[in-house]
Amino acid sequence: MNKLEEANNNFIKGINTLKCTICNINGDYLEASEYFKIAFNNYKILEIYDKSFESGEKLVECYEKMKLYKNASMILMEQVKNKCISNETKLHLINKAKFYLKEYDDSTSIEMIKELIKFSSTIEDKKKVILQNICNIKEDVYKIEVYKPYINSLLNDENYIEAINVYYEMINIYNNLNQHHNVYKTILTIIILYVILSDIVNADKILIKYMETEFINSTECDIVEDIINYAKTNDMTIENKLNNSYTIVSLDHLIVKSFKKYLKSSKDLI
């Protein structure tokens, strides 16, 4: 029997078992779920998206009846990847899965939140997703993973003020995790964004604040001083150094892209 025949046969068996279950005639949701699981996986492998979606819906129904909410949510999140459904349907599936978020471990919660961020149309909606769901993440290390897609959206929209606010939250988390190198990289990132915004006053304030910590001994601190000096003087020797700095290149690619754009525009004004 090939995979398509196996999928079709198991889907029919699942439907018949559900009918018996509803009528209390020697059927059960557990048995039906096993049939639908085989059908769902086979249709997915064969890329028969409409049948995969239909069998997935039946599988979710079985899990919900058995109160296996985590299993149901996992299938809902698999359904989101189906290529035959609209973004509106995907968002509906994610919102449905949200009801079971408290049942998740952190790694699964992150995937759900990332999908919610992806299908939120505005920055405000993305921010709401973060605020509503970040409390469900127990481990700080996973909270960083939640912030990253939101940060990318902000940087793509050049919403640097809000990005700075999020980076401050990330500094607190990195400090809790004793990840000092990431703290230093984030301080550098914040100062770069302030410089891009021509807010040298706040860039100076951040530098002065962290000069009282171990940050003063980091390579990031050296680069920060160069960046602020360049913003004040447009010194071409500093500009060349910044363009070739590995410390800057190792930052998030969107930060590097924005900073390179800033350097070019500054150079054009000279």
Residue, then its C-alpha position, 0 to 999 in steps of 0.5 A: m500500500n502506498k502512502l496515498e492509499e494509506a492516508n485515504n484508508n486511515f482518514i476513512k477509518g478515522i471518520n467511521t470511528l468518530k461516528c461510532t464514538i458519537c453513537n457510543i458504538n465501540g468507538d473512541y477518540l483515541e483510536a480515531s486520533e491514531y488514524f487521523k495522525i497517519a492520514f495527516n502525516n502522509y498527506k503532509i509528506l505528499e503535499i496534498y495540502d487540502k486533505s492534510f488540513e482536513s485530517g489535521e482538523k479532525l485530529v485536533e478535534c480528537y485531542e480536544k475531546m480527550k483534553l490533550y490540549k498540548n497535542a491539539s496545539m502542536i497540530l494547530m501550529e503544524q496547520v499554520k504551515n499549510k500552504c493552502i490556507s489564507n493568512e486570516t485562517k493561519l491567524h485564527l489557528i494561532n489564536k485558537a492555540k493560544f488558549y493552551l499556551k499555559e500548558y506549554d514548555d517554553s520552547t513551544s511557547i516561543e514558536m507560537i509567539k513568533e507566529l503571532i508576531k509574524f501574522s500581526s499586521t502592525i507594530e502595535d499589534k506585535k507589541k501587544v503579542i509580546l506584552q500579552n505572552i511574555c509572562n508565560i515564558k518562565e526562563d529568561v533565556y527564552k524571553i530573548e528569543v521572543y524579543k528578536p522577531y519583534i526587534n527585527s520588525l522595528l528595525n525594518d520599519e526604522n522605529y529606532i526609539e521603540a527598538i531602544n526600549v526593547y534593547y534595554e529590556m534585553i540588557n536586564i535579561y542578559n544581566n540576569l543570565n550573567q551574559h556580559h558579552n551580550v550586555y556589551k553588544t547590546i549597549l553598543t547597539i543602543i548607542i549606535l541607534y542613538v547616534i543614527l537618531s542624532d541623539i548624541v546627548n543620550a548616547d553620551k549618557i549611556l556611555i557615562k553610565y556604563m563606564e562605571t562597570e566592566f564595560i570600560n574594559s571591553t572592545e565594545c567600549d572602545i568602538v562606542e567612544d569612536i562612534i560618538n567621536y565620529a558623530k561629533t567630528n565627522d573625522m574620516t580616519i575614525e570613519n574608516k576604522l568604523n567601516n572595518s570594525y569586526t566588533i560592529v560587523s558581528l552585531d545584528h545584520l539590520i543594525v550593521k546595515s543601518f549603521k553603514k547607511y548612516l556612515k555613508s549619509s554622513k560622508d556625503l554631507i561632508 
